[in-house]
Amino acid sequence: MTDQVRTGGCQCGAVRFRVHGALGRPSICHCRMCQKQFGSFFGALVTVPRDGVEWTHEEPSYFQSSVNIDRGFCARCGTPLTYRQPGGLEIAIGAFDDRSDLAPQIQVNYAARLPWVETIFDQPVHQDPDYYNRQESIISFQHPDHETPDWPTKGLQL
């Protein structure tokens, strides 16, 4: 294993992880189970080293979505986190603190993709300055994208 360490976790900070070692190939999966798990058009995942994941706070809860696959999520805030199968574990790209170098390199279950997914970024960009000014004033309760040992998870409710 390399000395590389990556961190991440859920939206509320109750589930946090450290990945020791090099990550595998980032991908997006178009299957219906990934669409439902992520509540999105596809799931974006990256393979992590076997025995390379350290859960530093709570561990994810799991839902068995098929015979050989279960999917991890935070029981407190619902953030989708993992895809676990007998051959290994993948973690949602969006759950990593630094995602900048995790651009998907392959699409899986391409035949199941939504027919319009290839054109979503051709749509106009929302340009209303008042909207973006209001966004700046939102007070976020989301965990910051870095390790924070004293993050206040005690008051979180299920």
VODO-291066 format. One record per residue: chain; x, y, z of N, C-alpha, C, O in turn. Coordinates in steps of 0.05 Angstrom, whole numbers. Atoms other than C-alpha are relative to their C-alpha. Example, Ala and Ser with C-alpha at 12.3 -4.5 7.8 and 13.67 -1.06 7.14 Angstrom:
# residues 2
- unit / n.px / n.py / n.pz / ca.px / ca.py / ca.pz / c.px / c.py / c.pz / o.px / o.py / o.pz
- A / 18 / -24 / 0 / 246 / -90 / 156 / 18 / 24 / 0 / 39 / 24 / 13 .
- A / -16 / -24 / -1 / 273 / -21 / 143 / -15 / 22 / 14 / -5 / 44 / 18 .
This chain:
# residues 158
- unit / n.px / n.py / n.pz / ca.px / ca.py / ca.pz / c.px / c.py / c.pz / o.px / o.py / o.pz
- A / 17 / -24 / 0 / 0 / 0 / 0 / 17 / 25 / 0 / 39 / 26 / 11 .
- A / -14 / -25 / 1 / 21 / 70 / -13 / -6 / 17 / 25 / -23 / 8 / 41 .
- A / 5 / -18 / -22 / 23 / 127 / 37 / -24 / 18 / -5 / -31 / 35 / 12 .
- A / 22 / -17 / 7 / -36 / 160 / 2 / -23 / -4 / 19 / -31 / -27 / 24 .
- A / 24 / 2 / -18 / -94 / 176 / 49 / -20 / 20 / -11 / -14 / 43 / -15 .
- A / 22 / -16 / 8 / -161 / 203 / 26 / -21 / 0 / 21 / -25 / -21 / 35 .
- A / 21 / -2 / -21 / -217 / 227 / 72 / -26 / 8 / -13 / -27 / 18 / -35 .
- A / 26 / -8 / 9 / -291 / 238 / 65 / -21 / -9 / 20 / -15 / -18 / 42 .
- A / 22 / 8 / -18 / -359 / 225 / 95 / -26 / 10 / -10 / -29 / 20 / -32 .
- A / 27 / -7 / 7 / -432 / 239 / 96 / -5 / 30 / 4 / 13 / 45 / 12 .
- A / 7 / -29 / -1 / -468 / 306 / 95 / 0 / 10 / 29 / 9 / 33 / 34 .
- A / 1 / -10 / -28 / -478 / 310 / 171 / 25 / -4 / 16 / 29 / 8 / 37 .
- A / -26 / 5 / -14 / -409 / 284 / 191 / -1 / -24 / 19 / 19 / -30 / 31 .
- A / 2 / 23 / -18 / -434 / 224 / 230 / 17 / -24 / -10 / 29 / -38 / 6 .
- A / -16 / 21 / 12 / -401 / 175 / 181 / 23 / 13 / -14 / 20 / 29 / -32 .
- A / -24 / -10 / 12 / -330 / 192 / 164 / 19 / -23 / -6 / 18 / -44 / 7 .
- A / -18 / 21 / 7 / -276 / 151 / 130 / 27 / 11 / -8 / 30 / 34 / -15 .
- A / -27 / -4 / 12 / -202 / 148 / 112 / 5 / -24 / -18 / 1 / -46 / -9 .
- A / -8 / 22 / 18 / -179 / 108 / 52 / 30 / 1 / -2 / 42 / 22 / -9 .
- A / -29 / 2 / 1 / -107 / 85 / 56 / 7 / -16 / -26 / -2 / -38 / -30 .
- A / -8 / 13 / 24 / -75 / 68 / -11 / -12 / 13 / -24 / -29 / 31 / -23 .
- A / 9 / -12 / 26 / -88 / 83 / -84 / -28 / -9 / -6 / -36 / -32 / -1 .
- A / 28 / 6 / 8 / -159 / 87 / -109 / 0 / -14 / -27 / 20 / -11 / -42 .
- A / 4 / 13 / 26 / -184 / 46 / -168 / -11 / 20 / -20 / -8 / 44 / -18 .
- A / 11 / -16 / 22 / -218 / 71 / -231 / -27 / 12 / 7 / -46 / -3 / 14 .
- A / 26 / -12 / -4 / -274 / 122 / -221 / -19 / -6 / -23 / -11 / -8 / -46 .
- A / 20 / 7 / 20 / -338 / 105 / -257 / -27 / 13 / 6 / -32 / 22 / 28 .
- A / 28 / -6 / -5 / -410 / 123 / -266 / -16 / -25 / -9 / -10 / -37 / -29 .
- A / 17 / 23 / 6 / -464 / 69 / -265 / -28 / 10 / -5 / -39 / 25 / 10 .
- A / 27 / -8 / 8 / -530 / 78 / -301 / -22 / -19 / 8 / -45 / -15 / 2 .
- A / 21 / 20 / -7 / -566 / 18 / -271 / -22 / 13 / 17 / -17 / 33 / 30 .
- A / 23 / -11 / -15 / -634 / 29 / -239 / 5 / 1 / 30 / -4 / 19 / 43 .
- A / -6 / 0 / -29 / -608 / 10 / -170 / 17 / 24 / 8 / 12 / 36 / 28 .
- A / -16 / -23 / -6 / -555 / 64 / -173 / -16 / 26 / -2 / -13 / 44 / 14 .
- A / 18 / -24 / 2 / -606 / 115 / -198 / -16 / 3 / 25 / -19 / 26 / 35 .
- A / 17 / -2 / -24 / -650 / 99 / -139 / 17 / 6 / 25 / 9 / 22 / 42 .
- A / -17 / -4 / -23 / -593 / 96 / -88 / 8 / 30 / 2 / 6 / 42 / 24 .
- A / -10 / -27 / 0 / -567 / 164 / -108 / -22 / 21 / -4 / -18 / 45 / -1 .
- A / 22 / -19 / 6 / -635 / 194 / -126 / 8 / 18 / -23 / 2 / 42 / -23 .
- A / -11 / -16 / 21 / -602 / 217 / -190 / 0 / -15 / -26 / -12 / -37 / -28 .
- A / -1 / 12 / 27 / -588 / 201 / -263 / 18 / -24 / -1 / 14 / -42 / -18 .
- A / -19 / 22 / -2 / -531 / 153 / -245 / 15 / 2 / 26 / 12 / 22 / 41 .
- A / -17 / -1 / -23 / -484 / 136 / -189 / 29 / 3 / -8 / 38 / -10 / -27 .
- A / -28 / -4 / 5 / -412 / 160 / -188 / 16 / -13 / 23 / 13 / -5 / 46 .
- A / -14 / 16 / -20 / -365 / 112 / -152 / 29 / -4 / -7 / 37 / -2 / -30 .
- A / -28 / 7 / 4 / -292 / 95 / -143 / 7 / -24 / 18 / 0 / -24 / 41 .
- A / -8 / 23 / -15 / -262 / 29 / -121 / 22 / 7 / 20 / 40 / 23 / 14 .
- A / -20 / -6 / -21 / -222 / 31 / -56 / 15 / -26 / 6 / 5 / -48 / 1 .
- A / -16 / 24 / -6 / -167 / -17 / -34 / -13 / -18 / 20 / -25 / -9 / 40 .
- A / 10 / 19 / -19 / -189 / -80 / 0 / 15 / 4 / 26 / 39 / 6 / 27 .
- A / -11 / -5 / -27 / -177 / -71 / 75 / 13 / 27 / 2 / 29 / 32 / 20 .
- A / -13 / -27 / -1 / -158 / 2 / 61 / -18 / 21 / 11 / -11 / 44 / 12 .
- A / 19 / -20 / -10 / -220 / 35 / 91 / -1 / -1 / 30 / -4 / -22 / 42 .
- A / 3 / -3 / -29 / -221 / 60 / 162 / -23 / 19 / 5 / -24 / 42 / -4 .
- A / 23 / -17 / -8 / -288 / 86 / 189 / 8 / 14 / 25 / 12 / 0 / 46 .
- A / -10 / -15 / -23 / -268 / 141 / 237 / -21 / 10 / 19 / -14 / 18 / 41 .
- A / 22 / -7 / -18 / -336 / 157 / 267 / -19 / -24 / 0 / -11 / -46 / 7 .
- A / 19 / 22 / 3 / -398 / 115 / 256 / 6 / -14 / -27 / 16 / -2 / -45 .
- A / -1 / 15 / 26 / -399 / 61 / 202 / -26 / 5 / -14 / -46 / 11 / -1 .
- A / 25 / -2 / 15 / -451 / 64 / 147 / -20 / -22 / 9 / -12 / -43 / 18 .
- A / 21 / 21 / -1 / -517 / 27 / 152 / -2 / -11 / -28 / 6 / 2 / -47 .
- A / 1 / 13 / 27 / -531 / -21 / 95 / -28 / -9 / -7 / -43 / -18 / 10 .
- A / 24 / 11 / 11 / -589 / -39 / 51 / 9 / -20 / -21 / 24 / -14 / -39 .
- A / -7 / 20 / 20 / -583 / -104 / 12 / -18 / 4 / -24 / -42 / -3 / -23 .
- A / 16 / -7 / 24 / -606 / -83 / -58 / -2 / -23 / -19 / -20 / -23 / -37 .
- A / 2 / 24 / 17 / -594 / -151 / -91 / 14 / -23 / 14 / 24 / -20 / 36 .
- A / -11 / 23 / -13 / -568 / -220 / -77 / 29 / 4 / 9 / 36 / -4 / 31 .
- A / -29 / -3 / -6 / -494 / -200 / -78 / 9 / 28 / 6 / 32 / 33 / 10 .
- A / -8 / -28 / -3 / -496 / -125 / -68 / -15 / 13 / 23 / -40 / 9 / 26 .
- A / 14 / -17 / -19 / -510 / -80 / -9 / 12 / 28 / -2 / 34 / 32 / -11 .
- A / -6 / -28 / 4 / -508 / -5 / -8 / 0 / 14 / 27 / -20 / 13 / 42 .
- A / -3 / -14 / -25 / -483 / 37 / 50 / -9 / 29 / -1 / -7 / 42 / -22 .
- A / 10 / -27 / -2 / -513 / 102 / 73 / 2 / 9 / 30 / 5 / -8 / 47 .
- A / 1 / -10 / -27 / -513 / 147 / 134 / -29 / -2 / 11 / -47 / 8 / -1 .
- A / 26 / 3 / -12 / -571 / 128 / 179 / -11 / 26 / 11 / -35 / 29 / 16 .
- A / 9 / -25 / -12 / -574 / 199 / 207 / -10 / 20 / -22 / -31 / 31 / -19 .
- A / 7 / -20 / 20 / -575 / 242 / 144 / -8 / -12 / -27 / -18 / 2 / -45 .
- A / 8 / 13 / 25 / -586 / 191 / 88 / 19 / 1 / -23 / 13 / -9 / -45 .
- A / -19 / -3 / 22 / -524 / 207 / 47 / 8 / -28 / -10 / 16 / -45 / 5 .
- A / -9 / 25 / 11 / -510 / 149 / -1 / 31 / -1 / 0 / 44 / 19 / -8 .
- A / -28 / 1 / -4 / -439 / 125 / 11 / 15 / -23 / -15 / 36 / -19 / -26 .
- A / -15 / 23 / 10 / -420 / 55 / -13 / -16 / -19 / -17 / -41 / -20 / -16 .
- A / 10 / 22 / 16 / -431 / -1 / -62 / 18 / -23 / 8 / 42 / -23 / 1 .
- A / -17 / 22 / -10 / -407 / -67 / -31 / -9 / -26 / -12 / -33 / -32 / -12 .
- A / 5 / 26 / 12 / -402 / -133 / -67 / 22 / -19 / 9 / 42 / -10 / 21 .
- A / -20 / 19 / -9 / -363 / -197 / -53 / 29 / 7 / -10 / 48 / 1 / 3 .
- A / -26 / -6 / 11 / -306 / -172 / -98 / 12 / 26 / 10 / 36 / 31 / 4 .
- A / -12 / -24 / -10 / -296 / -106 / -62 / -20 / 22 / 7 / -44 / 17 / 7 .
- A / 16 / -23 / -9 / -321 / -38 / -41 / 6 / 24 / -17 / 29 / 29 / -25 .
- A / -3 / -26 / 14 / -334 / 26 / -79 / -13 / 21 / 17 / -33 / 15 / 32 .
- A / 11 / -22 / -15 / -347 / 93 / -47 / -9 / 22 / -19 / 4 / 27 / -40 .
- A / 11 / -21 / 17 / -389 / 149 / -76 / 21 / 23 / -3 / 32 / 32 / 17 .
- A / -19 / -21 / 6 / -344 / 201 / -109 / -7 / 25 / 15 / 10 / 39 / 26 .
- A / 9 / -24 / -14 / -386 / 257 / -79 / 5 / 1 / 29 / 4 / 22 / 42 .
- A / -4 / 2 / -29 / -371 / 233 / -9 / 29 / 7 / 8 / 35 / 11 / 31 .
- A / -28 / -7 / -6 / -296 / 247 / -15 / 3 / 30 / 5 / -10 / 46 / -8 .
- A / -5 / -29 / -5 / -271 / 313 / 14 / 12 / 13 / -24 / 4 / 35 / -32 .
- A / -12 / -10 / 25 / -227 / 324 / -48 / -8 / -18 / -22 / 0 / -41 / -24 .
- A / 10 / 15 / 23 / -261 / 301 / -111 / 12 / 9 / -26 / 5 / -2 / -48 .
- A / -10 / -14 / 24 / -222 / 343 / -160 / 13 / -19 / -20 / 13 / -13 / -44 .
- A / -14 / 18 / 18 / -182 / 285 / -190 / -15 / -26 / -5 / -3 / -46 / -15 .
- A / 15 / 25 / 2 / -238 / 233 / -190 / -20 / 1 / -23 / -43 / -9 / -20 .
- A / 17 / 0 / 24 / -268 / 245 / -259 / -5 / -28 / -9 / 14 / -43 / -13 .
- A / 5 / 27 / 9 / -303 / 182 / -282 / 15 / -6 / -26 / 17 / 10 / -44 .
- A / -15 / 9 / 23 / -263 / 142 / -332 / -15 / -21 / -17 / -6 / -28 / -39 .
- A / 16 / 21 / 14 / -316 / 91 / -352 / -29 / 2 / 8 / -35 / 10 / 31 .
- A / 29 / 1 / -7 / -392 / 84 / -355 / -7 / -30 / 1 / 0 / -46 / -16 .
- A / 8 / 27 / -4 / -423 / 20 / -330 / -31 / -1 / -4 / -45 / 18 / 2 .
- A / 28 / 4 / 6 / -492 / -7 / -350 / -11 / 22 / -18 / -33 / 33 / -13 .
- A / 6 / -22 / 19 / -494 / 43 / -407 / -27 / -3 / -13 / -41 / 16 / -18 .
- A / 25 / 5 / 13 / -554 / 10 / -439 / -24 / 8 / 17 / -46 / 13 / 6 .
- A / 22 / -8 / -18 / -596 / 28 / -378 / -1 / 30 / 5 / -18 / 39 / 21 .
- A / -1 / -29 / -5 / -579 / 102 / -381 / -27 / 13 / -8 / -41 / 3 / -26 .
- A / 23 / -16 / 8 / -635 / 153 / -385 / 6 / 12 / -27 / 29 / 21 / -32 .
- A / -6 / -8 / 27 / -641 / 173 / -458 / 10 / 29 / -3 / 25 / 35 / -22 .
- A / -8 / -29 / 3 / -631 / 248 / -445 / 25 / 7 / 17 / 33 / 30 / 18 .
- A / -22 / -6 / -18 / -572 / 242 / -397 / 24 / 12 / -15 / 39 / 27 / -3 .
- A / -23 / -10 / 15 / -522 / 257 / -452 / -2 / 30 / -7 / 17 / 42 / -16 .
- A / 4 / -28 / 8 / -552 / 326 / -464 / -5 / 19 / 24 / -11 / 42 / 20 .
- A / 7 / -17 / -23 / -562 / 352 / -393 / 18 / 25 / 2 / 9 / 46 / 11 .
- A / -18 / -23 / -3 / -501 / 398 / -396 / -2 / 19 / -24 / 13 / 39 / -26 .
- A / 5 / -18 / 22 / -525 / 428 / -462 / -22 / 21 / 7 / -26 / 39 / -8 .
- A / 22 / -17 / -8 / -581 / 463 / -424 / 12 / 27 / 9 / 35 / 29 / 17 .
- A / -10 / -27 / -8 / -576 / 538 / -408 / 8 / 1 / 29 / -3 / -14 / 46 .
- A / -9 / -4 / -27 / -541 / 560 / -345 / -17 / 22 / 13 / -22 / 43 / 1 .
- A / 17 / -20 / -15 / -584 / 596 / -293 / 17 / 24 / 6 / 39 / 22 / 18 .
- A / -16 / -24 / -2 / -559 / 668 / -293 / -11 / 22 / 19 / 0 / 44 / 20 .
- A / 13 / -21 / -17 / -604 / 705 / -242 / 19 / 7 / 23 / 23 / -10 / 41 .
- A / -19 / -8 / -21 / -555 / 744 / -197 / -13 / 0 / 28 / 0 / -6 / 48 .
- A / 14 / 0 / -26 / -608 / 751 / -142 / 0 / -28 / 12 / 3 / -32 / 36 .
- A / 0 / 28 / -9 / -613 / 675 / -137 / 27 / -6 / 13 / 28 / -18 / 35 .
- A / -27 / 7 / -10 / -537 / 668 / -127 / 6 / 17 / 25 / 21 / 7 / 42 .
- A / -4 / -16 / -24 / -536 / 725 / -77 / -15 / -12 / 24 / -4 / -13 / 46 .
- A / 15 / 14 / -21 / -590 / 689 / -36 / 15 / -25 / 9 / 15 / -32 / 32 .
- A / -15 / 25 / -6 / -549 / 625 / -40 / 23 / 6 / 19 / 29 / -11 / 37 .
- A / -23 / -8 / -18 / -490 / 661 / -7 / -9 / 4 / 28 / 8 / 2 / 46 .
- A / 9 / -6 / -28 / -533 / 678 / 54 / -10 / -25 / 14 / -18 / -23 / 38 .
- A / 10 / 24 / -13 / -554 / 606 / 68 / 20 / -9 / 21 / 44 / -10 / 17 .
- A / -17 / 11 / -21 / -527 / 579 / 134 / -1 / -31 / -3 / -22 / -43 / 0 .
- A / -1 / 29 / 5 / -504 / 508 / 122 / 6 / -15 / 26 / 23 / -6 / 42 .
- A / -6 / 18 / -23 / -505 / 452 / 174 / 16 / -24 / -10 / 19 / -43 / 5 .
- A / -14 / 22 / 12 / -466 / 407 / 127 / 29 / -1 / 11 / 41 / 20 / 17 .
- A / -27 / 4 / -9 / -400 / 378 / 151 / 19 / 12 / -20 / 15 / 9 / -44 .
- A / -20 / -12 / 19 / -340 / 415 / 121 / 16 / -23 / -14 / 17 / -45 / -4 .
- A / -16 / 20 / 16 / -297 / 379 / 69 / 28 / -2 / 10 / 47 / 2 / -5 .
- A / -26 / 6 / -11 / -240 / 364 / 116 / -4 / -13 / 27 / -26 / -13 / 38 .
- A / 1 / 14 / -25 / -224 / 325 / 179 / -6 / 21 / 22 / 8 / 41 / 24 .
- A / 8 / -18 / -22 / -257 / 358 / 240 / -8 / -17 / 24 / -31 / -25 / 27 .
- A / 6 / 19 / -22 / -251 / 315 / 303 / -21 / 10 / 19 / -34 / -7 / 32 .
- A / 19 / -10 / -19 / -295 / 361 / 344 / -27 / 8 / -13 / -42 / 24 / -1 .
- A / 25 / -6 / 13 / -353 / 365 / 294 / -23 / -8 / 18 / -23 / -30 / 29 .
- A / 22 / 6 / -18 / -418 / 368 / 333 / -21 / -19 / -10 / -41 / -11 / -20 .
- A / 19 / 20 / 9 / -452 / 302 / 315 / -18 / -9 / 23 / -37 / -24 / 18 .
- A / 16 / 10 / -22 / -480 / 291 / 385 / -30 / 8 / -1 / -47 / -8 / 6 .
- A / 27 / -10 / 0 / -543 / 332 / 374 / -16 / -9 / -24 / -40 / -3 / -26 .
- A / 15 / 8 / 24 / -562 / 299 / 308 / -21 / -21 / 7 / -16 / -38 / 24 .
- A / 22 / 18 / -5 / -628 / 263 / 308 / -4 / -19 / -24 / 1 / -11 / -47 .
- A / 7 / 19 / 21 / -648 / 201 / 269 / -27 / 7 / -11 / -37 / -7 / -29 .
